[in-house]
């Protein structure tokens, strides 16, 4: 059984764009590099040929990986969730760190979309797992490597 891959609509668009680039731009460029390297003669000692073949292998692997993810994806359009009062996949959540009094805003996204620098956290991260199902003003405890951290949910939004 293959698990569904959760992703936002933006995550799906990003993967589709990468797939299109790999198929329409990168793959033909690699094929031309291989053909040119072949024209130089002996393939055993041809570093350009081996480098191009390795790049081709990586590219084809990435294409297959993206196609598999897209074929098994469960795409969530967060605009359709705007009336929800609880935290689900795709929510943008503002929380208060109880100890430090710092306020953080995170968007809960799929594994491929997560980017901590952009405050996009994976649905499988400890904080996201702790937040799922919570409502505004709920308290959550998150188990981190440095111990338990307590947050309070300040705001829940479903925005792109």
Residue, then its C-alpha position, 0 to 999 in steps of 0.5 A: x500500500x502506498x501512502x498518500x503524499x500531503x501537499x498544498x496547491x502551491x507545493x503541487x505547482x512547484x513540483x509540476x514546474x520542476x517536472x516540466x523543467x526537467x523534462x523539457x529543458x534539462x533532459x534534452x540538454x543532457x542528451x545533447x551533452x552525451x551525444x557530444x561526449x560520444x563524438x570525442x571517441x573512446x568512452x572508457x577514458x571520457x570524463x565528460x561522457x561519464x559525468x553526463x551519464x551520471x547527471x542523466x541518472x540523477x535527472x531520471x531518478x528525480x523525474x520518477x520521484x516527482x511523478x510518483x509523489x504527484x500520482x500519490x498526492x492528496x492536494x489540499x487547497x487551503x482556501x477551501x478551509x477558511x471556515x475551520x476553527x481548528x488547526x489542520x494541514x495547510x494552516x498558518x498558525x501564530x503561537x506564543x512561546x510561553x517561556x520566552x514570550x516570543x511569537x512565531x508564525x508557521x505554515x503546516x505543509x508537506x515534507x517536500x514543501x517545508x522550509x524552516x527559513x520561510x516558516x513552513x514546517x512539515x506536517x511530520x515535525x514535532x510542533x506541527x503534530x502537536x498543533x494539529x486539531x488544536x483551537x485558538x487559545x489552546x496550549x500545546x506541549x512540544x517534545x524537542x531535543x532540549x526538552x518540552x516546550x509550551x506554546x499557546x495558539x494565538x491565531x489560525x488562518x488558512x491563506x495561500 
